[in-house]
Amino acid sequence: RLKTPDPFITTIVVGLGIVVAVPIVAACYLPGEAAIGLVGLIPIVGGAWCWRESARGRNQRAMGLFAVMSVLFLTAMFGFAALRVDKHQNAKPMIAAIRDDCKMLHPPIAAYRFFRESTVYYSGGPVTRCEGDRQAALEQLAAFLAPGGRSYVIATDRQERELMEAFPGRLKAIFRHPRFLAPGEMVVFRCDGES
């Protein structure tokens, strides 16, 4: 027999936290996805029901209900919330924009001072990483662009000005997408070779 229903109270509090906090966070980083917070209703209702059953001495039933609630909560998290969050990832639409622009399966792509492994996954080919301090990253990017021909550079809007200053007239922004769980935008630049 459980001595106190405290674990169920904790479950209720966690559910309340999800219902309150997720819409606030979503407003900043996942616009239009406040409904994800509704997932918190599962531990609120389930925790309250388990607490009631436990308080009445029906601990076996409370544990069974807790197991069912846990399965429902995980299903909602991965079958609803995760899918809604995934729509805001930016690698897939960036690579799609590059392919639409160049009509190539594996165009040359560089990531300038910002890299996500998912970019490599969606591109299906290598992505040149231009990293380090500004000077080192610019030198790496210059080497990437040196062969000429059409190529693409992925960066954030914070680096847009430095790229335009370093490569005047060579880069053209062809796609913008909000950053995932961060302020600002991801920008895809096309380079058609020497200007």
CYANA upper distance limits for C-alpha pairs under 8 A (distance plus 0.5 A):
  1 ARG  CA     57 GLY  CA      7.94
  1 ARG  CA     59 ASN  CA      6.65
  2 LEU  CA     54 SER  CA      7.73
  2 LEU  CA     59 ASN  CA      7.16
  4 THR  CA     54 SER  CA      8.46
  4 THR  CA     55 ALA  CA      8.27
  5 PRO  CA      9 ILE  CA      7.09
  5 PRO  CA     51 TRP  CA      5.94
  5 PRO  CA     54 SER  CA      6.75
  5 PRO  CA     55 ALA  CA      7.21
  6 ASP  CA     10 THR  CA      6.76
  7 PRO  CA     11 THR  CA      6.81
  8 PHE  CA     12 ILE  CA      6.80
  8 PHE  CA     47 GLY  CA      5.32
  8 PHE  CA     48 ALA  CA      7.35
  8 PHE  CA     50 CYS  CA      6.93
  8 PHE  CA     51 TRP  CA      5.91
  9 ILE  CA     13 VAL  CA      6.73
  9 ILE  CA     47 GLY  CA      7.09
  9 ILE  CA     48 ALA  CA      7.88
  9 ILE  CA     51 TRP  CA      7.57
 10 THR  CA     14 VAL  CA      6.65
 11 THR  CA     15 GLY  CA      6.73
 11 THR  CA     43 PRO  CA      6.26
 11 THR  CA     44 ILE  CA      7.27
 11 THR  CA     47 GLY  CA      5.91
 12 ILE  CA     16 LEU  CA      6.73
 12 ILE  CA     43 PRO  CA      6.22
 12 ILE  CA     44 ILE  CA      4.83
 12 ILE  CA     45 VAL  CA      7.97
 12 ILE  CA     46 GLY  CA      8.35
 12 ILE  CA     47 GLY  CA      5.67
 12 ILE  CA     48 ALA  CA      7.06
 13 VAL  CA     17 GLY  CA      6.66
 13 VAL  CA     44 ILE  CA      7.84
 14 VAL  CA     18 ILE  CA      6.82
 14 VAL  CA     40 GLY  CA      8.09
 14 VAL  CA     43 PRO  CA      7.79
 14 VAL  CA     44 ILE  CA      8.29
 15 GLY  CA     19 VAL  CA      6.74
 15 GLY  CA     39 VAL  CA      8.43
 15 GLY  CA     40 GLY  CA      4.73
 15 GLY  CA     41 LEU  CA      6.57
 15 GLY  CA     42 ILE  CA      7.60
 15 GLY  CA     43 PRO  CA      5.45
 15 GLY  CA     44 ILE  CA      5.47
 16 LEU  CA     20 VAL  CA      6.62
 16 LEU  CA     40 GLY  CA      6.84
 16 LEU  CA     41 LEU  CA      8.02
 16 LEU  CA     44 ILE  CA      7.07
 17 GLY  CA     21 ALA  CA      6.14
 17 GLY  CA     22 VAL  CA      8.36
 17 GLY  CA     40 GLY  CA      8.03
 18 ILE  CA     22 VAL  CA      5.94
 18 ILE  CA     37 GLY  CA      6.14
 18 ILE  CA     38 LEU  CA      8.33
 18 ILE  CA     39 VAL  CA      7.91
 18 ILE  CA     40 GLY  CA      5.46
 19 VAL  CA     23 PRO  CA      7.60
 19 VAL  CA     37 GLY  CA      5.01
 19 VAL  CA     38 LEU  CA      6.34
 19 VAL  CA     39 VAL  CA      7.75
 19 VAL  CA     40 GLY  CA      5.49
 19 VAL  CA     41 LEU  CA      7.38
 20 VAL  CA     24 ILE  CA      7.52
 20 VAL  CA     37 GLY  CA      7.56
 21 ALA  CA     25 VAL  CA      6.74
 21 ALA  CA     37 GLY  CA      8.01
 22 VAL  CA     26 ALA  CA      6.34
 22 VAL  CA     34 ALA  CA      7.21
 22 VAL  CA     36 ILE  CA      7.38
 22 VAL  CA     37 GLY  CA      5.52
 23 PRO  CA     27 ALA  CA      6.58
 23 PRO  CA     33 GLU  CA      7.75
 23 PRO  CA     34 ALA  CA      4.65
 23 PRO  CA     35 ALA  CA      7.57
 23 PRO  CA     36 ILE  CA      7.70
 23 PRO  CA     37 GLY  CA      6.20
 24 ILE  CA     28 CYS  CA      7.45
 24 ILE  CA     34 ALA  CA      8.00
 25 VAL  CA     29 TYR  CA      6.70
 25 VAL  CA     30 LEU  CA      7.91
 26 ALA  CA     30 LEU  CA      4.83
 26 ALA  CA     31 PRO  CA      6.31
 26 ALA  CA     32 GLY  CA      7.82
 26 ALA  CA     33 GLU  CA      6.32
 26 ALA  CA     34 ALA  CA      6.09
 27 ALA  CA     31 PRO  CA      5.59
 27 ALA  CA     32 GLY  CA      7.53
 27 ALA  CA     33 GLU  CA      7.99
 27 ALA  CA     34 ALA  CA      7.33
 29 TYR  CA    180 PHE  CA      7.61
 29 TYR  CA    181 LEU  CA      5.31
 29 TYR  CA    182 ALA  CA      6.68
 29 TYR  CA    183 PRO  CA      7.66
 30 LEU  CA     34 ALA  CA      8.40
 30 LEU  CA     85 VAL  CA      7.73
 30 LEU  CA     88 HIS  CA      7.44
 30 LEU  CA    180 PHE  CA      8.46
 30 LEU  CA    181 LEU  CA      7.45
 33 GLU  CA     84 ARG  CA      7.57
 33 GLU  CA     85 VAL  CA      8.27
 35 ALA  CA     39 VAL  CA      8.49
 36 ILE  CA     80 PHE  CA      8.21
 36 ILE  CA     81 ALA  CA      5.93
 36 ILE  CA     84 ARG  CA      8.11
 38 LEU  CA     42 ILE  CA      8.45
 39 VAL  CA     73 PHE  CA      7.49
 39 VAL  CA     76 ALA  CA      6.84
 39 VAL  CA     77 MET  CA      7.44
 39 VAL  CA     81 ALA  CA      8.08
 40 GLY  CA     44 ILE  CA      6.97
 41 LEU  CA     45 VAL  CA      6.50
 42 ILE  CA     46 GLY  CA      6.26
 42 ILE  CA     69 MET  CA      7.27
 42 ILE  CA     72 LEU  CA      7.83
 42 ILE  CA     73 PHE  CA      6.54
 43 PRO  CA     47 GLY  CA      5.82
 43 PRO  CA     69 MET  CA      7.33
 43 PRO  CA     70 SER  CA      8.37
 43 PRO  CA     73 PHE  CA      7.54
 44 ILE  CA     48 ALA  CA      6.60
 45 VAL  CA     49 TRP  CA      6.64
 46 GLY  CA     50 CYS  CA      6.59
 46 GLY  CA     65 LEU  CA      7.68
 46 GLY  CA     66 PHE  CA      7.25
 46 GLY  CA     69 MET  CA      6.14
 47 GLY  CA     51 TRP  CA      6.46
 47 GLY  CA     66 PHE  CA      7.78
 48 ALA  CA     52 ARG  CA      6.67
 49 TRP  CA     53 GLU  CA      6.78
 49 TRP  CA     62 ALA  CA      8.16
 49 TRP  CA     65 LEU  CA      8.34
 50 CYS  CA     54 SER  CA      6.54
 50 CYS  CA     61 ARG  CA      8.38
 50 CYS  CA     62 ALA  CA      5.08
 50 CYS  CA     63 MET  CA      7.77
 50 CYS  CA     65 LEU  CA      6.80
 50 CYS  CA     66 PHE  CA      6.87
 51 TRP  CA     55 ALA  CA      6.52
 51 TRP  CA     62 ALA  CA      7.73
 52 ARG  CA     56 ARG  CA      6.87
 53 GLU  CA     57 GLY  CA      7.00
 53 GLU  CA     58 ARG  CA      5.66
 53 GLU  CA     59 ASN  CA      7.13
 53 GLU  CA     61 ARG  CA      7.36
 53 GLU  CA     62 ALA  CA      5.90
 54 SER  CA     58 ARG  CA      5.65
 54 SER  CA     59 ASN  CA      5.40
 54 SER  CA     61 ARG  CA      8.45
 54 SER  CA     62 ALA  CA      6.19
 58 ARG  CA     62 ALA  CA      6.70
 59 ASN  CA     63 MET  CA      6.61
 60 GLN  CA     64 GLY  CA      6.76
 61 ARG  CA     65 LEU  CA      6.61
 62 ALA  CA     66 PHE  CA      6.56
 63 MET  CA     67 ALA  CA      6.74
 64 GLY  CA     68 VAL  CA      6.90
 65 LEU  CA     69 MET  CA      6.53
 66 PHE  CA     70 SER  CA      6.57
 67 ALA  CA     71 VAL  CA      6.88
 68 VAL  CA     72 LEU  CA      6.76
 69 MET  CA     73 PHE  CA      6.51
 70 SER  CA     74 LEU  CA      6.65
 71 VAL  CA     75 THR  CA      6.55
 72 LEU  CA     76 ALA  CA      6.60
 73 PHE  CA     77 MET  CA      6.61
 74 LEU  CA     78 PHE  CA      6.63
 75 THR  CA     79 GLY  CA      5.85
 75 THR  CA     80 PHE  CA      8.05
 76 ALA  CA     80 PHE  CA      5.62
 76 ALA  CA     81 ALA  CA      6.92
 77 MET  CA     81 ALA  CA      5.34
 77 MET  CA     82 ALA  CA      6.49
 78 PHE  CA     82 ALA  CA      5.47
 78 PHE  CA     83 LEU  CA      7.48
 79 GLY  CA     83 LEU  CA      6.89
 80 PHE  CA     84 ARG  CA      6.78
 81 ALA  CA     85 VAL  CA      6.71
 82 ALA  CA     86 ASP  CA      6.48
 83 LEU  CA     87 LYS  CA      7.09
 84 ARG  CA     88 HIS  CA      8.09
 85 VAL  CA     89 GLN  CA      7.89
 88 HIS  CA    178 PRO  CA      8.42
 88 HIS  CA    180 PHE  CA      6.62
 89 GLN  CA    179 ARG  CA      8.19
 89 GLN  CA    180 PHE  CA      6.01
 90 ASN  CA     94 MET  CA      6.64
 90 ASN  CA    177 HIS  CA      6.98
 90 ASN  CA    178 PRO  CA      7.77
 90 ASN  CA    179 ARG  CA      7.13
 90 ASN  CA    180 PHE  CA      6.96
 90 ASN  CA    186 MET  CA      8.09
 91 ALA  CA     95 ILE  CA      6.68
 91 ALA  CA    116 ARG  CA      8.33
 91 ALA  CA    118 SER  CA      6.56
 91 ALA  CA    119 THR  CA      5.57
 91 ALA  CA    122 TYR  CA      7.26
 92 LYS  CA     96 ALA  CA      6.66
 92 LYS  CA    118 SER  CA      8.46
 92 LYS  CA    119 THR  CA      7.83
 92 LYS  CA    122 TYR  CA      6.33
 93 PRO  CA     97 ALA  CA      6.56
 94 MET  CA     98 ILE  CA      6.84
 94 MET  CA    175 PHE  CA      7.58
 94 MET  CA    176 ARG  CA      8.44
 94 MET  CA    177 HIS  CA      8.07
 94 MET  CA    188 VAL  CA      7.41
 95 ILE  CA     99 ARG  CA      6.70
 95 ILE  CA    119 THR  CA      7.87
 95 ILE  CA    122 TYR  CA      7.00
 95 ILE  CA    123 SER  CA      6.42
 96 ALA  CA    100 ASP  CA      6.59
 97 ALA  CA    101 ASP  CA      6.64
 97 ALA  CA    174 ILE  CA      8.41
 97 ALA  CA    175 PHE  CA      7.21
 98 ILE  CA    102 CYS  CA      6.71
 98 ILE  CA    107 PRO  CA      8.36
 98 ILE  CA    152 TYR  CA      7.89
 98 ILE  CA    188 VAL  CA      8.20
 99 ARG  CA    103 LYS  CA      5.68
 99 ARG  CA    104 MET  CA      6.24
 99 ARG  CA    105 LEU  CA      6.98
 99 ARG  CA    106 HIS  CA      8.46
 99 ARG  CA    107 PRO  CA      8.02
102 CYS  CA    107 PRO  CA      7.92
102 CYS  CA    150 ARG  CA      8.42
106 HIS  CA    123 SER  CA      7.15
106 HIS  CA    124 GLY  CA      7.39
106 HIS  CA    125 GLY  CA      6.47
107 PRO  CA    150 ARG  CA      8.43
107 PRO  CA    151 SER  CA      6.97
107 PRO  CA    152 TYR  CA      8.03
108 PRO  CA    126 PRO  CA      8.39
108 PRO  CA    127 VAL  CA      7.82
108 PRO  CA    150 ARG  CA      8.12
108 PRO  CA    151 SER  CA      5.46
108 PRO  CA    152 TYR  CA      6.72
109 ILE  CA    126 PRO  CA      8.00
109 ILE  CA    127 VAL  CA      5.73
109 ILE  CA    128 THR  CA      6.80
109 ILE  CA    151 SER  CA      6.53
109 ILE  CA    152 TYR  CA      5.27
109 ILE  CA    153 VAL  CA      6.25
109 ILE  CA    154 ILE  CA      7.94
110 ALA  CA    127 VAL  CA      5.82
110 ALA  CA    128 THR  CA      4.89
110 ALA  CA    129 ARG  CA      6.33
110 ALA  CA    130 CYS  CA      7.40
110 ALA  CA    141 LEU  CA      7.88
110 ALA  CA    144 PHE  CA      7.90
110 ALA  CA    152 TYR  CA      6.78
110 ALA  CA    153 VAL  CA      5.28
110 ALA  CA    154 ILE  CA      6.69
111 ALA  CA    115 PHE  CA      6.36
111 ALA  CA    127 VAL  CA      7.20
111 ALA  CA    128 THR  CA      6.63
111 ALA  CA    129 ARG  CA      5.62
111 ALA  CA    130 CYS  CA      6.49
111 ALA  CA    153 VAL  CA      6.25
111 ALA  CA    154 ILE  CA      5.24
111 ALA  CA    155 ALA  CA      6.59
112 TYR  CA    129 ARG  CA      6.97
112 TYR  CA    130 CYS  CA      5.37
112 TYR  CA    131 GLU  CA      7.01
112 TYR  CA    137 ALA  CA      7.34
112 TYR  CA    141 LEU  CA      7.74
112 TYR  CA    153 VAL  CA      7.20
112 TYR  CA    154 ILE  CA      6.52
112 TYR  CA    155 ALA  CA      5.61
113 ARG  CA    129 ARG  CA      8.00
113 ARG  CA    130 CYS  CA      6.29
113 ARG  CA    131 GLU  CA      5.34
113 ARG  CA    132 GLY  CA      7.55
113 ARG  CA    137 ALA  CA      7.21
113 ARG  CA    155 ALA  CA      7.29
114 PHE  CA    131 GLU  CA      8.05
114 PHE  CA    154 ILE  CA      8.33
114 PHE  CA    155 ALA  CA      6.62
114 PHE  CA    156 THR  CA      7.70
115 PHE  CA    119 THR  CA      8.10
115 PHE  CA    129 ARG  CA      7.62
116 ARG  CA    120 VAL  CA      8.20
117 GLU  CA    121 TYR  CA      7.18
118 SER  CA    122 TYR  CA      6.66
119 THR  CA    123 SER  CA      6.46
119 THR  CA    127 VAL  CA      8.07
120 VAL  CA    124 GLY  CA      6.47
120 VAL  CA    125 GLY  CA      6.65
120 VAL  CA    126 PRO  CA      6.71
120 VAL  CA    127 VAL  CA      6.51
121 TYR  CA    125 GLY  CA      8.10
123 SER  CA    127 VAL  CA      8.42
128 THR  CA    144 PHE  CA      8.08
130 CYS  CA    136 ALA  CA      8.26
130 CYS  CA    137 ALA  CA      5.19
130 CYS  CA    138 LEU  CA      7.75
130 CYS  CA    140 GLN  CA      5.87
130 CYS  CA    141 LEU  CA      6.34
131 GLU  CA    136 ALA  CA      7.39
131 GLU  CA    137 ALA  CA      5.23
131 GLU  CA    140 GLN  CA      8.20
132 GLY  CA    136 ALA  CA      6.23
132 GLY  CA    137 ALA  CA      6.09
133 ASP  CA    137 ALA  CA      6.58
134 ARG  CA    138 LEU  CA      6.55
135 GLN  CA    139 GLU  CA      6.71
136 ALA  CA    140 GLN  CA      6.77
137 ALA  CA    141 LEU  CA      6.63
138 LEU  CA    142 ALA  CA      6.53
138 LEU  CA    166 ALA  CA      8.07
139 GLU  CA    143 ALA  CA      6.79
140 GLN  CA    144 PHE  CA      6.78
141 LEU  CA    145 LEU  CA      6.69
142 ALA  CA    146 ALA  CA      6.40
143 ALA  CA    147 PRO  CA      8.30
145 LEU  CA    151 SER  CA      7.76
145 LEU  CA    191 CYS  CA      8.21
145 LEU  CA    193 GLY  CA      7.64
146 ALA  CA    193 GLY  CA      8.34
147 PRO  CA    193 GLY  CA      8.23
148 GLY  CA    192 ASP  CA      7.49
148 GLY  CA    193 GLY  CA      4.59
148 GLY  CA    194 GLU  CA      6.71
149 GLY  CA    191 CYS  CA      8.09
149 GLY  CA    192 ASP  CA      5.99
149 GLY  CA    193 GLY  CA      5.29
150 ARG  CA    190 ARG  CA      7.53
150 ARG  CA    191 CYS  CA      6.03
150 ARG  CA    192 ASP  CA      4.83
150 ARG  CA    193 GLY  CA      6.56
151 SER  CA    190 ARG  CA      6.48
151 SER  CA    191 CYS  CA      5.78
151 SER  CA    192 ASP  CA      7.10
151 SER  CA    193 GLY  CA      8.30
152 TYR  CA    188 VAL  CA      7.26
152 TYR  CA    189 PHE  CA      6.04
152 TYR  CA    190 ARG  CA      5.16
152 TYR  CA    191 CYS  CA      6.49
153 VAL  CA    188 VAL  CA      6.25
153 VAL  CA    189 PHE  CA      5.54
153 VAL  CA    190 ARG  CA      7.01
153 VAL  CA    191 CYS  CA      8.23
154 ILE  CA    186 MET  CA      7.59
154 ILE  CA    187 VAL  CA      6.32
154 ILE  CA    188 VAL  CA      5.15
154 ILE  CA    189 PHE  CA      6.85
155 ALA  CA    159 GLN  CA      6.93
155 ALA  CA    160 GLU  CA      7.76
155 ALA  CA    186 MET  CA      6.38
155 ALA  CA    187 VAL  CA      5.94
155 ALA  CA    188 VAL  CA      7.11
156 THR  CA    160 GLU  CA      7.22
156 THR  CA    184 GLY  CA      7.79
156 THR  CA    185 GLU  CA      6.21
156 THR  CA    186 MET  CA      4.93
156 THR  CA    187 VAL  CA      6.03
157 ASP  CA    161 ARG  CA      8.44
157 ASP  CA    184 GLY  CA      6.95
157 ASP  CA    185 GLU  CA      5.93
157 ASP  CA    186 MET  CA      6.60
157 ASP  CA    187 VAL  CA      6.63
158 ARG  CA    184 GLY  CA      8.14
159 GLN  CA    163 LEU  CA      6.75
160 GLU  CA    164 MET  CA      6.69
160 GLU  CA    187 VAL  CA      8.42
161 ARG  CA    165 GLU  CA      6.62
162 GLU  CA    166 ALA  CA      6.51
163 LEU  CA    167 PHE  CA      6.43
163 LEU  CA    168 PRO  CA      8.43
163 LEU  CA    171 LEU  CA      8.37
164 MET  CA    168 PRO  CA      5.73
164 MET  CA    169 GLY  CA      7.84
164 MET  CA    170 ARG  CA      8.41
164 MET  CA    171 LEU  CA      7.32
167 PHE  CA    171 LEU  CA      7.25
169 GLY  CA    195 SER  CA      6.89
170 ARG  CA    191 CYS  CA      6.12
170 ARG  CA    192 ASP  CA      7.50
170 ARG  CA    193 GLY  CA      7.49
170 ARG  CA    194 GLU  CA      7.17
170 ARG  CA    195 SER  CA      6.20
171 LEU  CA    189 PHE  CA      6.15
171 LEU  CA    190 ARG  CA      6.03
171 LEU  CA    191 CYS  CA      5.40
171 LEU  CA    192 ASP  CA      8.27
172 LYS  CA    189 PHE  CA      5.61
172 LYS  CA    190 ARG  CA      5.72
172 LYS  CA    191 CYS  CA      7.14
173 ALA  CA    187 VAL  CA      7.07
173 ALA  CA    188 VAL  CA      6.22
173 ALA  CA    189 PHE  CA      4.78
173 ALA  CA    190 ARG  CA      6.87
174 ILE  CA    187 VAL  CA      8.12
174 ILE  CA    188 VAL  CA      6.31
174 ILE  CA    189 PHE  CA      6.23
174 ILE  CA    190 ARG  CA      7.08
175 PHE  CA    187 VAL  CA      6.25
175 PHE  CA    188 VAL  CA      5.63
175 PHE  CA    189 PHE  CA      7.81
176 ARG  CA    185 GLU  CA      6.78
176 ARG  CA    186 MET  CA      6.11
176 ARG  CA    187 VAL  CA      5.10
176 ARG  CA    188 VAL  CA      6.99
177 HIS  CA    185 GLU  CA      5.89
177 HIS  CA    186 MET  CA      5.73
177 HIS  CA    187 VAL  CA      7.18
178 PRO  CA    183 PRO  CA      7.94
178 PRO  CA    184 GLY  CA      6.56
178 PRO  CA    185 GLU  CA      4.78
178 PRO  CA    186 MET  CA      6.56
179 ARG  CA    183 PRO  CA      6.73
179 ARG  CA    184 GLY  CA      6.28
179 ARG  CA    185 GLU  CA      5.34
179 ARG  CA    186 MET  CA      6.10
